[in-house]
Amino acid sequence: MMLRVYIVGMPGTGKTHFGRLLSQSLKMQFFDLDEMLEKKELASVRHIITEKGEPYFREQEHEMLKKTICYNNCVVSCGGGTPFHYNNIELMKSNGIVIWLNTDLHIIKRRIVQNSTRRPLFLGLSEAEIMEKLSVLYENRRKTYAKADVIIDHNQQHSVPLSVVIQKIIKHFKNKRR
């Protein structure tokens, strides 16, 4: 079985945490695009964007994404903006299964407020400004995220068990192979 699972979603949805758990459950390798890029550049994402600009960052991110196509049986956590550049969503869909981790914006806001230094998009913003920016981003990104093969909705009332996610992945994988 050759399986690649790409996790997409808004900044602060928990893609990396979820990806690590999923990869452990599936006994697969785990890759985080941001971490891969930081290792290559020897700098944080924030520093790369500040010093070299977002176009450079997106180009390097795309190159890292293309490298993941060479890996089999892996889970890849993507940055919040990854699907929107260089036709990346189509690249992921044609080479694996894409999961949209669709997390409630209030949960995301709380996470960003608790650790805003890691999120270049939200630096220096008040809680109200963060929520407003998240709402605008979500509206702009929703249709592309919705192209995912599997959608996992996470809100304050319920969280989808990992076993359910794994069943959805396996079902989609089997259907894709037909």
Secondary structure as UniProt FT lines:
FT   STRAND          4..8
FT   TURN            11..12
FT   HELIX           15..26
FT   STRAND          29..32
FT   HELIX           33..41
FT   HELIX           45..52
FT   HELIX           54..68
FT   TURN            69..70
FT   STRAND          74..77
FT   TURN            80..81
FT   HELIX           82..84
FT   TURN            86..87
FT   HELIX           88..95
FT   STRAND          97..103
FT   HELIX           105..114
FT   HELIX           116..118
FT   HELIX           120..122
FT   TURN            123..124
FT   HELIX           127..145
FT   TURN            146..147
FT   STRAND          150..154
FT   HELIX           162..177
//
